[in-house]
Amino acid sequence: MENFLEQFMEFKEKNKSNYNPLLKVLPAHDEVNLHSGILKSLLNPSENHKQGRLFLDLFLKEIRLKDWFGESGDVKVLKEYKNIDIYIHNGTKHIILENKIWAKDQDKQISRYIEILNKEENVSYKDIKNIENIAVIYLTPYGDRDPSENSLNGWNIENVENELFLKRGNDKVLYRQISYEEEILTWLKKSQEKVKNFCNLNQTIEFYKDAINNVIGKGSDIISFLQKESKVGFEQLFKDLVNNKSKLLPKISMYERDYIINKFLEETCKEFNDFSIDNGTNYIQFILKPKKLSNNDVYFAFAWFDTTNSKNWKNFGIRLIGDISQGDREKIQEKIPEFNGYTLSNYIVFDEKSTAETIRDFIKKNKEKIKELNEKLNGVKNNEHS
């Protein structure tokens, strides 16, 4: 570890300063204040950046909604309007932008926002030319996460002639699933090119790009170093992190810590060919699940979980994965008594004696149990017609 830290400090000295005033005020993963705040400010033509619709039009063009939205100059961009993260409209076309970095979907969230526009704001689903009046944008770090079934509440994602929609019965709205990694960073780069002679705007966008790179892991000196130094052993880094012994711990971000944990777990679990690795969602950051799950959206799997919300965040065990109500959890618990609402009672809390072999032994001991649990779970779902 001492050798690693010395090498890392040499590496960092050779790189440019990573000072970012935005990240001195707010953490990189602050969904509401940092990301929604800056996005709303740039997209709003009335903001004092004095660029009018420039940023909005570039954004709409990037996600293929510019022609649909039209050229109306009377545009409103609102943040947290009736809990909608960002609401953009011109009186005719209406955009719901749902911003998801680590937060999980709320109960009936997307469905509820569509209903707010339709019933409370009197926005019809289609205009007289039979063109949709509402678009939903679902923004996540990597674009690989769908809204949950509970959030959609009856709306289904459909692809019609290479155009995405949310459809429920005869009702239909436009849909875009975009990412910070691709669409947002590309939009910001194109925006910079347009305002490169305005130092304040150009630098502000540069700082914000850096904040996004911190979220998606591209702005980390530690991660860059680890990716280049393949000889660095992740097991020792992992053990020192979870046992609060690492000199790095006070200096690294949550993402950097999670990167080290995930790399260690990936290396540890790669021998189990009948299971697949998933990087997880929200506070469940690593999932090892059976390959044959019949496309279940709710299932039992091995997981590293509660990394930020629990006093004992150093847990590896069997957990129920998926978006599920408390009532359904209780139904499952009736049929599977060893399930306590979130996890099974047997899991590892890491200490100084824990090693990669500790995890492998745990998986070998419980892998058949995982498969049996998922068969039981399918039986519960079928019996309850749920």
C-alpha positions in Angstrom: 0.0 0.0 0.0 2.8 2.4 0.8 4.4 1.7 -2.6 1.0 2.3 -4.3 0.4 5.6 -2.6 3.9 6.8 -3.5 3.3 5.9 -7.1 -0.1 7.5 -7.1 1.2 10.8 -5.7 3.9 10.9 -8.4 1.3 10.2 -11.0 -0.9 13.0 -9.7 1.9 15.5 -9.6 2.4 15.0 -13.4 -1.3 15.8 -14.1 -3.1 19.1 -14.3 -4.8 20.6 -11.3 -8.2 19.1 -10.7 -9.5 22.1 -8.8 -13.2 22.6 -9.5 -15.1 25.4 -7.6 -18.5 23.7 -8.3 -17.3 20.6 -6.4 -16.1 22.7 -3.5 -19.7 23.9 -3.0 -21.7 20.8 -3.9 -20.9 17.1 -4.2 -20.6 15.7 -7.8 -23.6 13.4 -7.3 -26.0 16.2 -6.0 -28.9 15.5 -8.4 -31.2 18.4 -7.5 -29.0 21.3 -6.6 -26.0 20.8 -8.9 -27.2 18.9 -11.9 -30.8 19.9 -12.2 -29.8 23.5 -11.2 -27.2 23.9 -13.9 -29.2 22.1 -16.6 -32.2 24.3 -15.9 -30.1 27.4 -16.0 -28.4 26.6 -19.3 -31.7 25.4 -20.9 -33.7 28.5 -19.8 -33.7 31.1 -22.6 -34.5 33.8 -20.0 -31.5 33.1 -17.9 -28.8 35.7 -17.7 -26.3 33.8 -19.8 -27.7 36.1 -22.5 -27.7 33.3 -25.2 -31.4 33.0 -25.6 -32.4 29.7 -27.0 -28.9 28.7 -28.1 -28.3 26.0 -25.4 -32.0 24.8 -25.5 -32.0 24.4 -29.2 -28.6 22.5 -29.2 -30.0 20.2 -26.5 -33.3 19.6 -28.4 -31.4 18.9 -31.6 -29.1 16.4 -29.8 -32.0 14.4 -28.5 -34.0 14.7 -31.8 -36.8 16.9 -30.4 -36.0 20.3 -32.0 -38.4 20.1 -34.9 -41.1 18.6 -32.7 -40.8 21.4 -30.1 -40.9 24.2 -32.7 -39.6 27.7 -32.9 -41.9 29.5 -30.4 -40.0 32.2 -28.5 -42.2 31.9 -25.4 -40.4 29.1 -23.6 -40.7 28.3 -19.9 -38.1 26.2 -18.1 -39.0 25.3 -14.5 -37.2 23.3 -11.8 -39.1 21.1 -9.4 -42.5 22.2 -10.8 -45.0 19.9 -9.0 -42.0 17.6 -8.3 -41.0 17.3 -12.0 -37.2 17.7 -12.0 -37.2 20.0 -15.1 -40.3 21.0 -17.0 -39.9 22.7 -20.3 -42.9 24.0 -22.4 -43.8 26.6 -24.9 -47.6 26.4 -24.3 -48.0 23.7 -26.9 -45.3 21.2 -26.5 -44.4 19.9 -23.1 -41.2 18.1 -21.9 -40.8 16.2 -18.6 -37.1 15.7 -17.8 -36.6 13.2 -15.1 -33.0 13.4 -13.7 -31.8 10.2 -12.1 -28.2 9.8 -10.9 -28.4 7.5 -7.9 -32.0 8.0 -6.6 -34.4 5.2 -7.3 -37.8 5.7 -9.0 -40.7 6.9 -6.8 -44.1 5.3 -6.7 -45.9 5.8 -10.0 -43.5 8.7 -10.7 -43.4 8.9 -14.5 -47.1 8.1 -14.7 -48.0 10.7 -12.1 -46.1 13.5 -14.0 -47.8 12.7 -17.2 -51.2 12.8 -15.4 -50.2 16.2 -13.9 -49.8 17.7 -17.4 -52.9 15.9 -18.8 -55.3 16.5 -16.0 -54.0 19.5 -14.0 -52.4 21.5 -16.8 -55.0 20.4 -19.5 -52.4 19.2 -21.9 -54.0 16.9 -24.5 -52.0 13.9 -25.6 -52.2 14.9 -29.3 -52.7 18.1 -31.3 -55.1 18.5 -34.3 -52.4 17.0 -36.6 -52.3 13.9 -34.5 -48.8 14.7 -33.2 -47.9 14.0 -29.5 -47.8 17.1 -27.2 -45.8 15.5 -24.4 -42.3 14.1 -24.3 -40.7 12.3 -21.4 -36.9 12.4 -21.1 -35.3 9.9 -18.7 -31.7 11.0 -17.9 -29.2 8.7 -16.1 -25.4 8.5 -15.9 -25.0 5.9 -18.6 -28.4 5.6 -20.2 -28.7 1.9 -19.4 -31.4 2.1 -16.8 -35.1 1.9 -17.7 -37.8 3.5 -15.5 -39.3 0.9 -13.2 -42.6 -0.8 -14.0 -44.0 0.8 -10.8 -42.9 4.3 -12.0 -44.5 3.8 -15.4 -47.6 2.3 -13.8 -49.1 0.9 -17.0 -47.2 2.9 -19.6 -44.9 0.8 -21.8 -41.8 1.7 -23.8 -42.5 1.0 -27.4 -40.4 1.4 -30.6 -42.4 2.4 -33.6 -40.4 2.9 -36.8 -37.3 3.9 -34.8 -39.2 6.3 -32.7 -39.6 5.7 -29.0 -42.9 6.2 -27.2 -44.5 5.6 -23.9 -47.9 4.0 -24.6 -50.9 3.1 -22.4 -54.0 2.0 -24.1 -54.8 4.6 -26.7 -52.6 7.3 -25.1 -49.1 7.9 -26.3 -46.2 10.3 -25.5 -42.8 10.7 -27.0 -39.9 9.1 -25.0 -36.1 9.6 -24.9 -33.7 7.6 -22.7 -30.5 9.6 -22.6 -27.2 9.7 -20.5 -24.8 12.1 -19.0 -22.0 10.1 -20.6 -23.2 10.5 -24.2 -25.9 13.1 -24.9 -25.3 15.6 -22.1 -21.5 15.7 -22.5 -21.9 15.9 -26.3 -24.4 18.8 -26.0 -22.1 20.6 -23.5 -19.1 20.2 -25.9 -21.2 21.7 -28.8 -22.4 24.5 -26.6 -18.8 25.3 -25.6 -17.9 25.6 -29.3 -20.6 28.2 -29.7 -19.5 30.4 -26.8 -15.7 29.8 -26.9 -15.1 33.5 -26.9 -17.1 34.1 -23.7 -14.6 33.1 -21.1 -17.1 32.9 -18.2 -19.5 30.7 -20.0 -16.9 28.5 -21.5 -15.2 27.9 -18.2 -18.5 27.3 -16.4 -19.4 24.6 -18.9 -15.9 23.1 -18.5 -16.3 23.0 -14.7 -19.7 21.3 -15.2 -18.3 18.7 -17.6 -15.7 17.9 -15.0 -18.4 17.4 -12.4 -20.2 15.0 -14.8 -16.9 13.1 -15.4 -16.6 12.7 -11.7 -20.1 11.1 -11.6 -19.4 8.7 -14.5 -15.8 8.0 -13.4 -13.9 9.8 -16.2 -12.6 12.6 -14.0 -10.8 10.6 -11.3 -7.0 10.7 -11.0 -7.2 7.6 -8.8 -9.2 5.6 -11.3 -7.1 6.7 -14.2 -4.0 5.5 -12.3 -5.6 2.2 -11.4 -6.6 1.6 -15.0 -3.1 2.2 -16.2 -1.3 0.3 -13.4 -2.7 -3.2 -14.0 -0.3 -4.7 -11.4 -2.1 -3.0 -8.6 -3.8 -5.6 -6.5 -7.4 -4.7 -5.8 -7.8 -7.1 -2.9 -5.5 -5.3 -0.6 -6.9 -1.9 -1.5 -10.4 -3.3 -0.9 -9.5 -4.8 2.5 -7.8 -1.6 3.6 -10.9 0.5 2.5 -13.5 -1.6 4.2 -11.4 -1.8 7.4 -10.8 2.0 7.5 -7.0 1.5 7.3 -6.3 3.1 3.9 -4.6 6.5 3.8 -6.7 7.1 0.6 -10.0 6.9 2.4 -10.3 10.6 3.5 -9.2 11.7 0.0 -11.4 9.6 -2.3 -15.0 10.1 -3.5 -17.8 7.7 -3.1 -17.5 6.8 -6.8 -13.7 6.0 -6.5 -14.4 3.9 -3.4 -17.1 2.0 -5.3 -14.8 1.5 -8.3 -12.3 -0.2 -6.1 -15.0 -2.4 -4.5 -16.5 -3.3 -7.8 -13.2 -4.2 -9.5 -12.3 -6.4 -6.5 -15.7 -8.1 -6.6 -15.6 -8.6 -10.4 -12.2 -10.3 -10.2 -13.4 -12.4 -7.2 -16.7 -13.6 -8.9 -15.6 -14.1 -12.5 -15.1 -17.9 -12.0 -18.9 -18.5 -11.6 -19.9 -19.1 -15.2 -23.6 -19.9 -14.4 -24.0 -16.4 -12.9 -23.7 -12.9 -14.5 -22.3 -9.7 -13.0 -24.4 -6.6 -12.9 -23.1 -3.2 -11.5 -26.4 -2.7 -9.8 -28.5 0.3 -9.2 -28.8 3.0 -6.5 -27.2 1.8 -3.2 -27.0 -1.8 -4.5 -23.8 -1.4 -6.4 -22.8 -5.0 -7.3 -25.1 -7.9 -8.2 -24.2 -11.5 -9.1 -27.3 -13.2 -10.4 -28.1 -16.5 -12.0 -28.0 -16.3 -15.8 -31.4 -18.1 -16.2 -33.9 -15.8 -14.6 -36.7 -15.9 -17.2 -36.2 -12.1 -17.6 -37.6 -11.5 -14.1 -37.6 -7.9 -12.9 -37.6 -9.0 -9.3 -35.3 -11.8 -8.2 -32.9 -13.0 -5.5 -29.1 -12.6 -6.1 -25.8 -12.1 -4.3 -25.2 -8.4 -3.7 -22.9 -5.9 -2.2 -25.3 -3.4 -0.7 -26.1 -0.5 1.7 -22.8 1.1 1.0 -24.0 4.6 2.0 -27.2 4.1 4.0 -26.2 1.5 6.6 -23.8 1.6 9.5 -22.6 -1.8 8.4 -22.0 -0.9 4.7 -19.5 -3.8 4.3 -22.1 -6.4 3.5 -22.1 -9.2 0.9 -25.1 -11.4 1.0 -28.4 -12.6 -0.6 -30.8 -9.9 -1.3 -34.1 -9.4 -3.1 -33.4 -7.2 -6.1 -36.0 -5.1 -8.0 -38.7 -2.4 -7.5 -41.3 -3.9 -5.3 -43.8 -2.5 -2.8 -43.8 -3.2 0.9 -47.0 -5.2 0.6 -45.5 -7.5 -2.0 -42.4 -7.9 0.3 -44.7 -9.0 3.1 -46.4 -11.6 0.8 -43.0 -13.0 -0.2 -42.0 -13.2 3.4 -45.1 -15.3 4.2 -44.0 -17.9 1.6 -40.3 -17.6 2.2 -39.9 -17.2 6.0 -36.1 -16.8 5.9 -36.5 -13.6 3.9 -36.8 -10.6 6.3 -38.0 -7.9 4.0 -34.8 -6.9 2.2 -32.2 -9.6 2.7 -31.7 -13.2 4.0 -30.2 -13.5 7.4 -26.9 -15.0 6.2 -24.5 -12.5 4.8 -20.9 -11.4 5.3 -19.9 -8.4 7.2 -16.3 -7.8 6.3 -13.5 -7.7 8.8 -9.7 -7.9 8.7 -9.8 -11.7 8.2 -12.1 -11.5 5.2 -10.5 -12.3 1.8 -11.6 -13.0 -1.8 -11.8 -16.7 -0.8 -14.3 -15.8 1.9 -16.7 -14.5 -0.8 -16.1 -17.4 -3.1 -16.8 -19.9 -0.3 -20.0 -18.0 0.5 -21.1 -18.1 -3.1 -20.3 -21.8 -3.5 -22.2 -22.6 -0.3 -25.3 -20.6 -1.3 -25.5 -20.6 -5.1 -28.0 -23.5 -5.3 -30.1 -21.8 -2.6 -30.2 -18.7 -4.8 -31.6 -20.7 -7.7 -34.2 -22.5 -5.4 -35.3 -19.1 -4.0 -36.0 -17.7 -7.4 -38.1 -20.8 -8.2 -40.0 -20.2 -5.0 -40.4 -16.5 -5.9 -41.8 -17.4 -9.3 -44.3 -19.7 -7.6 -45.4 -16.9 -5.2 -45.8 -14.5 -8.2 -47.8 -17.1 -10.2 -50.1 -17.9 -7.2 -50.8 -14.3 -6.5 -51.3 -13.5 -10.2 -48.9 -10.6 -9.7 
